[in-house]
Amino acid sequence: MNVLKLATKSILVGGLLFATSCGDHLTRLNENPNGIDPSSANPNQLLPSVMTEAAKEYVSLGYGDIGGTMQHTQKDGWFSGHNHYDWSPRDWSNWYGMLRNNNFLHQRAVTLGYKFHEGVALTMKAFIYGSIADLWGDAPYSNAVRGNESNEFLTPTFDSQEAIYNGIIEDLKAASALFATGDKTGVINNYDVYYAGDPAKWQKFANTLLLRYYMRISDKKPEIAKAGIESIYNSGIYIKTSAEDATMSYIGANSSNSWPETVAFDQSESNWRRIKPGKALIDNLVMNNDPRLTVWFSPVHVQWVADPTLTVATDEFIRKDGVIQQGVKFLTDVQFRAQKALGHKFTRHFNPNLIPTTLRLDTGRYVGLPAGLLDPSEYNYNPTPGQTVENQHVSQLADVYRNSSGGILRARLASAAEASFILAEAALKGWAVGSAETHYNTAIKNSLDAWGVGSQYATFITQPGVAYKGTLAQIMEQKWIAGWTAATESWFDFRRTGFPALKAGPASPQPVLPVRFIYGDNEQNFNNNNYKNAMNALQETPYSVLRGKNSQWSKPWLMQGTNKPW
């Protein structure tokens, strides 16, 4: 007899004898004290994992590379994906991991008759699948997260983007009805990291997501969108004040539960330092005296000053309170901050009559990076290009974004500002939802409130670039600004409206902004037939040439036939 077989049989027999003689004890020994028994799991324990992971993923996109796509930010290091849309295939396993946990949450809620938890599960299912469909297009839906039921679901078919949106809307309607009962059976408030177990607020969140997805399909299914938005408006149940925004605070104990790019877990601070405000956003905020400017961004460390008396084109060294600092071309960020805290001001002079005509210096106190530069670290005649020291002639994010948690550092999944902007757009279409101007003004007030500057609304709303003009371009521009740190939603709005009219930068491989994520390699390698069907449903465009159909410039169903955004 083969020795390996003998050893295996001995182990098997011994194991069976042990199991027969110690059955009770074996069961107890095999219980994982740190795990959740599926047959007795408390749905409250499942809530945080779904909610926190969804919020973290959403803000990591809106504050990350989609922030670059929508030109809220640009990077001056490691910038090609952020500034130039140089994207690779992107896996969606994080999203489907959330869905598996959420599916378990839903099953347990139904089994126990917990209406609140069932409503949360349906709302989060809609939010997560909505993100997947928005980002990629067609995706596994009806047969997804069912691998434990049958082998056929290990390679699930892709549902159409249209079918997924239909399912999202039905799930949100069902969730809203569950929350409307006010039933809090089984709820432990502090496990709900968005609304602390408040069904009324969850219903407003679900209905605000309905507004979002009805407007999302408004070009493709206008009658359904119109009826849906009018119904939500007439109900009066949606997020109306910034205090009701769907947000999540960060704990800040380690890098995984802290605000993205916090400096607490990055000794060099390079990840935080390379993120800069985009010029398009900064210029708009400055032009309109927007009070959110100083909340989000810091002034340049060294401001350019035109000086026709200068005998050279530019100062070689910086000036401190107007006095040349011989031999000092720059300070570190830490040194600048310490000196400025003491009230010192740093400048660098140039003679506009002597500098080359090709050198256009931005003399503003707040300066953003233009989109898609070939070498963004050189912008505005930076004396220290590269990543060793920050660009002293370009603004950085406000110091609050160095932190790990607290204050305005919240993941925002849906807001009162968004709901009011949607209603303003719907009113502009002629739908029966009240006054477009009233909703537009309310949206701006809600955004200012959310960022702690609501007291300046009366002055801000009268600014020439802000006062209501009755155009879709203006509504979408202000919605884009209000979407700071949540630029993913701004991207989705841009794709269906073409606003704001952002242009790709000179280093972009294509002259237009991308419109989707590239399907990940896992689908091609392990679910190839279904992947091919989904890829063939995409519409190739003149800009798809580099990758073919599975390109960031190919159009999924939502944009096909709309001539949007380009």
C-alpha positions as CSV (number, residue, x, y, z in Angstrom):
1,M,0.0,0.0,0.0
2,N,1.2,3.5,-0.8
3,V,2.6,5.2,2.3
4,L,0.8,8.5,1.5
5,K,-2.5,6.6,1.2
6,L,-1.8,4.8,4.4
7,A,-1.0,8.0,6.3
8,T,-4.1,9.7,4.8
9,K,-6.4,6.8,5.8
10,S,-4.9,6.7,9.3
11,I,-5.6,10.4,9.8
12,L,-9.1,10.0,8.4
13,V,-10.0,7.1,10.7
14,G,-8.4,8.8,13.7
15,G,-10.4,11.9,12.9
16,L,-13.6,10.0,12.6
17,L,-13.1,8.3,16.0
18,F,-12.3,11.6,17.6
19,A,-15.4,13.2,16.1
20,T,-17.5,10.2,17.2
21,S,-16.3,10.2,20.8
22,C,-16.1,14.0,21.3
23,G,-19.0,15.3,19.2
24,D,-20.2,17.9,21.7
25,H,-16.8,19.2,22.5
26,L,-15.7,19.3,18.8
27,T,-18.6,21.5,18.0
28,R,-17.7,24.0,20.7
29,L,-14.0,23.8,19.7
30,N,-14.8,24.6,16.1
31,E,-16.8,27.8,16.9
32,N,-14.9,30.9,16.0
33,P,-15.2,33.3,18.9
34,N,-14.4,36.2,16.5
35,G,-16.7,35.2,13.7
36,I,-20.4,35.6,13.0
37,D,-22.5,32.4,12.9
38,P,-24.7,32.8,9.8
39,S,-27.6,31.1,11.6
40,S,-27.6,33.5,14.5
41,A,-25.9,36.7,13.1
42,N,-27.3,39.9,14.4
43,P,-27.9,42.3,11.5
44,N,-26.7,45.2,13.5
45,Q,-23.2,43.8,13.4
46,L,-23.3,43.7,9.6
47,L,-24.4,47.3,9.1
48,P,-21.0,49.0,9.8
49,S,-19.0,46.8,7.4
50,V,-21.3,47.6,4.5
51,M,-21.8,51.3,5.2
52,T,-18.2,52.2,6.0
53,E,-16.7,50.3,3.0
54,A,-19.2,51.9,0.6
55,A,-18.5,55.4,2.0
56,K,-14.7,54.9,1.9
57,E,-14.7,53.7,-1.6
58,Y,-17.0,56.5,-2.8
59,V,-14.9,59.3,-1.3
60,S,-11.6,57.7,-2.4
61,L,-12.9,58.1,-6.0
62,G,-14.3,61.6,-5.6
63,Y,-11.3,62.8,-3.7
64,G,-8.9,60.7,-5.9
65,D,-8.6,60.1,-9.6
66,I,-12.2,61.2,-10.4
67,G,-11.4,64.5,-8.6
68,G,-8.6,64.8,-11.2
69,T,-10.9,63.8,-14.1
70,M,-13.3,66.6,-13.0
71,Q,-10.4,69.0,-12.4
72,H,-11.3,69.6,-8.8
73,T,-7.7,68.6,-8.2
74,Q,-4.5,67.8,-10.1
75,K,-1.4,66.1,-9.0
76,D,2.2,67.3,-9.5
77,G,3.6,63.8,-8.8
78,W,2.4,60.4,-9.8
79,F,0.0,62.2,-11.9
80,S,-0.7,60.3,-15.2
81,G,-3.8,58.5,-13.9
82,H,-5.1,61.5,-12.1
83,N,-4.4,64.2,-14.7
84,H,-4.1,62.4,-18.0
85,Y,-6.7,59.5,-17.6
86,D,-3.9,57.0,-18.2
87,W,-6.1,54.2,-16.8
88,S,-5.6,50.5,-16.7
89,P,-8.2,47.8,-16.3
90,R,-9.9,48.2,-12.9
91,D,-11.2,45.4,-10.8
92,W,-14.6,45.8,-9.0
93,S,-14.0,43.1,-6.3
94,N,-14.3,45.7,-3.5
95,W,-17.8,46.6,-4.6
96,Y,-18.9,43.0,-5.0
97,G,-17.3,42.2,-1.6
98,M,-19.6,44.8,-0.1
99,L,-22.6,43.3,-1.9
100,R,-21.9,39.8,-0.5
101,N,-22.0,41.3,3.0
102,N,-25.0,43.3,2.2
103,N,-26.8,40.3,0.7
104,F,-26.3,38.5,4.0
105,L,-27.6,41.5,5.9
106,H,-30.7,41.5,3.7
107,Q,-31.3,37.8,4.3
108,R,-31.0,38.1,8.0
109,A,-33.2,41.1,8.1
110,V,-35.9,39.3,6.2
111,T,-35.6,36.2,8.3
112,L,-35.9,38.2,11.6
113,G,-38.6,40.6,10.3
114,Y,-36.4,43.6,10.9
115,K,-37.9,46.2,8.5
116,F,-35.3,48.9,9.2
117,H,-32.4,46.6,8.4
118,E,-34.1,45.3,5.3
119,G,-34.6,48.9,4.2
120,V,-30.9,49.7,4.8
121,A,-29.8,46.6,2.9
122,L,-32.0,47.6,-0.1
123,T,-30.7,51.2,0.0
124,M,-27.1,50.1,0.1
125,K,-27.7,47.5,-2.6
126,A,-29.0,50.3,-4.8
127,F,-26.1,52.6,-3.9
128,I,-23.4,50.0,-4.6
129,Y,-25.0,48.6,-7.8
130,G,-25.6,52.1,-8.9
131,S,-21.9,52.9,-8.5
132,I,-20.9,49.8,-10.4
133,A,-23.3,50.5,-13.3
134,D,-22.3,54.2,-13.4
135,L,-18.6,53.4,-13.4
136,W,-18.4,50.4,-15.8
137,G,-21.7,50.0,-17.6
138,D,-23.2,46.5,-18.0
139,A,-22.3,44.3,-15.0
140,P,-23.3,41.1,-13.1
141,Y,-26.5,41.9,-11.2
142,S,-29.4,39.4,-11.2
143,N,-27.0,36.4,-10.9
144,A,-24.3,38.2,-8.9
145,V,-23.2,37.2,-5.3
146,R,-25.0,33.8,-5.7
147,G,-21.9,31.6,-6.1
148,N,-22.9,29.6,-3.0
149,E,-26.2,28.6,-4.7
150,S,-24.8,26.9,-7.9
151,N,-21.7,26.6,-9.9
152,E,-23.4,28.4,-12.8
153,F,-23.3,31.6,-10.8
154,L,-19.6,31.5,-10.4
155,T,-19.4,33.1,-13.9
156,P,-22.5,35.3,-13.8
157,T,-24.0,36.9,-16.8
158,F,-23.8,40.7,-17.2
159,D,-27.1,42.5,-16.9
160,S,-27.6,45.6,-19.1
161,Q,-26.9,49.0,-17.6
162,E,-30.6,49.8,-18.2
163,A,-31.8,46.7,-16.3
164,I,-29.6,47.6,-13.4
165,Y,-31.0,51.1,-13.2
166,N,-34.5,49.6,-13.3
167,G,-33.7,47.3,-10.4
168,I,-32.1,50.1,-8.4
169,I,-35.2,52.3,-8.7
170,E,-37.5,49.4,-7.6
171,D,-35.2,48.6,-4.6
172,L,-35.2,52.2,-3.5
173,K,-39.0,52.5,-3.7
174,A,-39.2,49.3,-1.6
175,A,-36.7,50.7,0.9
176,S,-38.6,54.0,1.2
177,A,-41.8,52.1,1.9
178,L,-40.1,50.1,4.7
179,F,-38.7,53.2,6.3
180,A,-42.1,54.9,6.1
181,T,-43.4,52.4,8.6
182,G,-41.1,53.8,11.3
183,D,-40.5,50.2,12.5
184,K,-37.3,50.0,14.5
185,T,-37.5,46.4,15.6
186,G,-34.1,45.1,16.5
187,V,-32.3,48.4,15.9
188,I,-29.2,49.3,17.9
189,N,-28.7,52.9,17.0
190,N,-24.9,53.2,17.2
191,Y,-24.3,50.5,14.7
192,D,-25.8,52.8,12.0
193,V,-22.8,55.1,11.1
194,Y,-24.9,57.4,8.9
195,Y,-28.1,58.2,10.8
196,A,-27.9,56.4,14.2
197,G,-31.0,54.3,13.5
198,D,-33.4,57.0,12.3
199,P,-35.8,55.6,9.8
200,A,-37.1,59.0,8.7
201,K,-33.6,60.2,7.7
202,W,-33.0,56.9,5.9
203,Q,-36.2,57.4,3.9
204,K,-35.0,60.8,2.9
205,F,-31.7,59.3,1.8
206,A,-33.4,56.6,-0.2
207,N,-35.7,59.1,-1.9
208,T,-32.7,61.4,-2.7
209,L,-31.0,58.5,-4.4
210,L,-34.2,58.0,-6.3
211,L,-34.0,61.6,-7.5
212,R,-30.4,60.9,-8.5
213,Y,-31.2,57.8,-10.5
214,Y,-34.4,59.2,-12.1
215,M,-32.3,62.2,-13.3
216,R,-29.5,59.8,-14.4
217,I,-31.9,58.1,-16.9
218,S,-33.7,61.3,-17.9
219,D,-32.3,61.4,-21.4
220,K,-33.0,57.8,-22.1
221,K,-36.4,57.4,-20.3
222,P,-37.7,61.0,-19.8
223,E,-41.3,60.0,-19.0
224,I,-40.3,57.6,-16.2
225,A,-37.8,60.2,-14.9
226,K,-40.3,63.0,-15.0
227,A,-43.0,61.0,-13.1
228,G,-40.5,59.7,-10.6
229,I,-39.0,63.1,-9.7
230,E,-42.4,64.8,-9.5
231,S,-43.6,62.0,-7.2
232,I,-40.7,62.4,-4.8
233,Y,-41.0,66.2,-4.9
234,N,-44.7,66.0,-4.1
235,S,-44.0,63.6,-1.2
236,G,-41.7,66.2,0.4
237,I,-39.6,63.4,1.7
238,Y,-36.0,63.9,0.6
239,I,-32.8,65.5,2.0
240,K,-33.6,69.2,2.5
241,T,-31.0,70.5,4.9
242,S,-27.2,69.9,5.2
243,A,-27.9,68.4,8.7
244,E,-29.7,65.5,6.9
245,D,-26.8,64.8,4.4
246,A,-25.8,61.1,4.2
247,T,-22.3,61.3,5.6
248,M,-19.8,59.2,7.5
249,S,-17.2,60.4,9.9
250,Y,-13.8,58.9,10.1
251,I,-12.3,57.3,13.2
252,G,-8.6,58.2,12.4
253,A,-7.1,55.3,14.4
254,N,-5.2,53.9,11.5
255,S,-4.7,54.4,7.8
256,S,-7.7,52.3,6.8
257,N,-10.2,54.3,8.9
258,S,-8.8,57.8,8.3
259,W,-9.4,60.5,5.7
260,P,-7.5,59.6,2.5
261,E,-3.9,60.9,2.2
262,T,-3.8,61.9,5.9
263,V,-0.3,62.8,6.9
264,A,-0.5,60.9,10.2
265,F,0.5,57.6,8.5
266,D,2.8,59.1,5.8
267,Q,6.0,60.4,7.4
268,S,7.1,62.2,4.2
269,E,3.6,63.7,3.7
270,S,4.3,63.2,-0.1
271,N,0.8,61.7,-0.8
272,W,-0.9,64.7,0.7
273,R,1.5,67.2,-0.8
274,R,1.2,66.1,-4.4
275,I,-2.5,66.9,-4.5
276,K,-3.2,70.4,-5.7
277,P,-6.4,72.3,-6.5
278,G,-7.3,72.4,-10.2
279,K,-7.1,75.8,-11.9
280,A,-10.7,75.6,-13.3
281,L,-12.1,75.3,-9.8
282,I,-9.8,77.8,-8.1
283,D,-10.4,80.4,-10.8
284,N,-14.2,80.1,-10.4
285,L,-14.0,80.3,-6.6
286,V,-11.8,83.4,-6.8
287,M,-13.8,85.1,-9.5
288,N,-17.0,84.8,-7.5
289,N,-15.6,85.5,-4.0
290,D,-16.7,82.1,-3.0
291,P,-16.5,81.6,0.8
292,R,-15.7,77.9,0.3
293,L,-12.3,78.9,-1.1
294,T,-10.6,79.3,2.2
295,V,-12.3,76.3,3.7
296,W,-10.9,74.0,1.0
297,F,-7.6,75.5,-0.1
298,S,-4.5,77.4,1.2
299,P,-2.9,80.5,-0.3
300,V,0.4,80.0,-2.2
301,H,3.5,80.0,0.1
302,V,5.2,82.5,-2.2
303,Q,3.1,85.0,-4.3
304,W,4.5,86.5,-7.5
305,V,4.6,90.3,-7.5
306,A,5.0,92.4,-10.7
307,D,7.9,94.9,-10.2
308,P,8.8,97.0,-13.3
309,T,11.8,98.4,-11.3
310,L,13.5,95.0,-11.1
311,T,16.7,94.9,-13.1
312,V,16.4,91.2,-13.8
313,A,13.5,89.1,-15.2
314,T,12.8,87.4,-11.9
315,D,14.1,87.3,-8.4
316,E,16.5,84.4,-7.9
317,F,15.6,84.2,-4.2
318,I,12.4,84.6,-2.2
319,R,11.5,87.7,-0.2
320,K,10.4,87.7,3.4
321,D,8.3,90.7,4.2
322,G,9.7,92.4,1.1
323,V,13.3,91.7,2.0
324,I,15.4,89.4,-0.3
325,Q,16.6,86.3,1.5
326,Q,20.0,85.9,-0.1
327,G,20.8,82.3,-1.0
328,V,17.3,81.1,-0.1
329,K,15.3,79.9,-3.1
330,F,12.8,78.0,-1.1
331,L,11.8,76.8,2.3
332,T,10.2,73.4,3.2
333,D,6.4,73.3,3.8
334,V,7.0,72.9,7.5
335,Q,9.3,76.0,7.5
336,F,6.8,78.1,5.5
337,R,3.9,77.2,7.7
338,A,5.9,78.1,10.9
339,Q,7.0,81.4,9.5
340,K,3.5,82.3,8.1
341,A,2.0,81.5,11.5
342,L,4.2,84.2,12.9
343,G,2.7,86.7,10.4
344,H,5.5,86.7,7.8
345,K,4.7,87.1,4.1
346,F,6.7,85.6,1.3
347,T,6.9,87.0,-2.2
348,R,9.0,86.7,-5.3
349,H,9.3,89.6,-7.8
350,F,9.4,89.7,-11.6
351,N,9.7,92.4,-14.2
352,P,6.9,92.0,-16.6
353,N,8.9,93.9,-19.2
354,L,11.8,91.5,-19.1
355,I,10.4,88.0,-18.7
356,P,9.9,85.9,-21.9
357,T,6.5,86.3,-23.5
358,T,6.0,82.5,-23.1
359,L,6.3,82.8,-19.4
360,R,2.9,83.6,-18.0
361,L,3.0,83.9,-14.2
362,D,-0.1,83.6,-12.1
363,T,0.2,86.4,-9.5
364,G,-2.9,85.3,-7.6
365,R,-2.9,84.5,-3.9
366,Y,-4.7,81.3,-4.7
367,V,-3.3,79.4,-7.7
368,G,-4.5,76.1,-9.2
369,L,-2.8,73.6,-11.6
370,P,-4.1,73.6,-15.1
371,A,-5.5,70.2,-16.3
372,G,-3.2,67.7,-17.9
373,L,0.1,69.4,-18.1
374,L,3.2,67.6,-19.4
375,D,5.1,68.4,-16.2
376,P,2.8,69.9,-13.6
377,S,5.6,70.3,-11.0
378,E,7.1,73.1,-13.2
379,Y,4.0,75.2,-13.3
380,N,4.2,78.9,-12.5
381,Y,8.0,78.9,-12.7
382,N,8.5,76.6,-9.7
383,P,12.2,76.9,-8.7
384,T,12.1,73.3,-7.3
385,P,10.4,71.1,-10.0
386,G,10.0,67.4,-9.0
387,Q,8.7,66.0,-5.8
388,T,11.3,66.9,-3.2
389,V,9.8,70.2,-2.1
390,E,6.3,71.5,-2.7
391,N,5.7,74.0,-5.4
392,Q,5.7,77.3,-3.5
393,H,3.9,79.1,-6.3
394,V,0.8,76.8,-6.4
395,S,-1.8,76.5,-3.6
396,Q,-2.1,73.4,-1.5
397,L,-5.2,72.0,0.0
398,A,-6.3,73.5,3.3
399,D,-4.5,72.2,6.3
400,V,-7.6,70.4,7.6
401,Y,-7.0,67.8,4.9
402,R,-3.8,66.8,6.5
403,N,-5.8,65.4,9.4
404,S,-7.1,61.9,9.9
405,S,-10.6,62.7,11.2
406,G,-12.9,65.3,12.5
407,G,-14.7,68.5,11.3
408,I,-15.4,68.6,7.6
409,L,-13.6,65.3,7.0
410,R,-16.7,63.3,6.1
411,A,-17.6,61.0,3.3
412,R,-20.7,62.5,1.7
413,L,-22.8,60.0,-0.2
414,A,-25.8,62.2,-0.9
415,S,-26.7,65.8,0.1
416,A,-29.4,68.4,0.4
417,A,-27.4,70.5,-2.2
418,E,-27.6,67.6,-4.7
419,A,-31.3,67.1,-4.2
420,S,-32.0,70.8,-4.7
421,F,-29.8,71.0,-7.8
422,I,-31.7,68.0,-9.3
423,L,-35.0,69.7,-8.6
424,A,-33.7,72.9,-10.2
425,E,-32.7,70.9,-13.3
426,A,-36.1,69.2,-13.4
427,A,-37.9,72.5,-13.1
428,L,-35.8,73.9,-16.0
429,K,-37.1,71.0,-18.0
430,G,-40.6,72.1,-17.3
431,W,-41.5,69.4,-14.9
432,A,-43.9,70.1,-12.1
433,V,-41.5,70.5,-9.2
434,G,-41.7,74.2,-8.3
435,S,-39.4,77.1,-9.2
436,A,-36.0,76.3,-10.8
437,E,-34.5,79.5,-9.3
438,T,-35.8,78.7,-5.8
439,H,-34.2,75.2,-5.9
440,Y,-31.0,76.6,-7.4
441,N,-30.7,79.2,-4.6
442,T,-31.6,76.6,-2.0
443,A,-28.9,74.2,-3.4
444,I,-26.2,76.8,-3.0
445,K,-27.4,77.7,0.5
446,N,-27.3,74.0,1.5
447,S,-23.8,73.6,0.1
448,L,-22.5,76.7,2.0
449,D,-24.2,75.4,5.2
450,A,-22.5,72.0,4.7
451,W,-19.1,73.7,4.6
452,G,-19.7,76.0,7.5
453,V,-20.0,79.3,5.6
454,G,-23.8,79.5,5.3
455,S,-23.8,83.0,7.0
456,Q,-22.2,84.4,3.8
457,Y,-25.0,83.2,1.5
458,A,-26.8,86.5,1.2
459,T,-23.7,88.2,-0.3
460,F,-22.5,85.2,-2.3
461,I,-25.8,84.6,-4.2
462,T,-25.7,88.2,-5.6
463,Q,-22.3,87.7,-7.2
464,P,-22.6,88.2,-11.0
465,G,-21.3,84.7,-11.7
466,V,-23.7,83.1,-9.2
467,A,-27.0,85.0,-9.4
468,Y,-29.5,82.8,-11.2
469,K,-29.5,83.1,-15.0
470,G,-31.8,80.2,-15.9
471,T,-29.3,78.0,-17.8
472,L,-28.5,74.4,-17.4
473,A,-24.8,75.3,-17.7
474,Q,-25.0,77.5,-14.6
475,I,-26.9,74.9,-12.6
476,M,-24.4,72.2,-13.5
477,E,-21.4,74.4,-12.8
478,Q,-22.6,75.2,-9.3
479,K,-23.4,71.6,-8.7
480,W,-19.9,70.7,-9.8
481,I,-18.4,73.1,-7.3
482,A,-20.7,71.8,-4.5
483,G,-19.5,68.3,-5.3
484,W,-16.0,68.9,-3.8
485,T,-14.6,65.6,-2.5
486,A,-17.6,63.8,-4.2
487,A,-16.5,64.5,-7.8
488,T,-17.8,61.0,-8.9
489,E,-21.3,62.4,-9.0
490,S,-20.0,65.5,-10.9
491,W,-18.5,63.1,-13.5
492,F,-21.8,61.3,-14.0
493,D,-23.5,64.6,-14.4
494,F,-20.9,65.7,-16.9
495,R,-21.4,62.6,-19.0
496,R,-25.1,63.2,-19.5
497,T,-25.1,67.0,-19.8
498,G,-21.6,68.0,-21.1
499,F,-21.4,70.5,-18.2
500,P,-19.2,72.0,-16.9
501,A,-17.5,72.3,-20.3
502,L,-14.1,70.9,-19.1
503,K,-11.4,70.2,-21.6
504,A,-8.7,67.6,-21.5
505,G,-5.1,68.9,-21.0
506,P,-2.3,68.8,-23.5
507,A,-0.8,65.6,-22.1
508,S,-4.0,63.6,-22.3
509,P,-3.9,60.8,-24.9
510,Q,-7.3,62.0,-26.1
511,P,-8.7,65.6,-26.3
512,V,-11.9,64.7,-24.3
513,L,-12.6,63.5,-20.8
514,P,-13.2,59.7,-20.4
515,V,-16.6,58.4,-19.6
516,R,-16.2,55.0,-17.9
517,F,-13.8,52.6,-16.2
518,I,-12.2,49.8,-18.1
519,Y,-13.4,46.3,-17.2
520,G,-10.9,44.5,-15.1
521,D,-8.7,41.6,-16.2
522,N,-10.4,39.1,-13.8
523,E,-13.6,39.3,-15.9
524,Q,-11.6,38.7,-19.1
525,N,-9.6,35.8,-17.6
526,F,-12.4,34.0,-15.6
527,N,-15.7,35.1,-17.1
528,N,-14.7,35.7,-20.7
529,N,-17.9,34.9,-22.6
530,N,-20.0,37.2,-20.5
531,Y,-17.2,39.8,-20.5
532,K,-17.2,39.7,-24.3
533,N,-21.0,40.2,-24.5
534,A,-20.7,43.2,-22.2
535,M,-17.8,44.7,-24.1
536,N,-19.7,44.3,-27.4
537,A,-22.6,46.3,-25.9
538,L,-20.3,49.3,-25.6
539,Q,-20.3,51.9,-28.4
540,E,-16.9,52.6,-29.8
541,T,-16.1,56.2,-30.4
542,P,-13.3,57.9,-32.3
543,Y,-11.4,58.2,-29.0
544,S,-11.6,54.4,-28.2
545,V,-8.8,53.6,-30.6
546,L,-6.0,53.0,-28.0
547,R,-7.9,50.2,-26.3
548,G,-10.7,49.2,-28.6
549,K,-14.2,48.7,-27.2
550,N,-13.1,48.2,-23.6
551,S,-11.9,51.7,-23.3
552,Q,-12.4,54.6,-21.0
553,W,-13.7,56.5,-24.0
554,S,-16.3,54.0,-25.1
555,K,-20.0,54.7,-24.4
556,P,-22.3,52.5,-22.3
557,W,-26.0,52.4,-22.8
558,L,-26.7,55.6,-20.8
559,M,-24.8,57.8,-23.3
560,Q,-25.5,56.0,-26.5
561,G,-27.6,58.1,-28.9
562,T,-27.5,61.2,-26.7
563,N,-24.5,63.0,-28.3
564,K,-23.3,63.6,-24.7
565,P,-20.9,64.6,-23.4
566,W,-19.1,64.8,-26.7
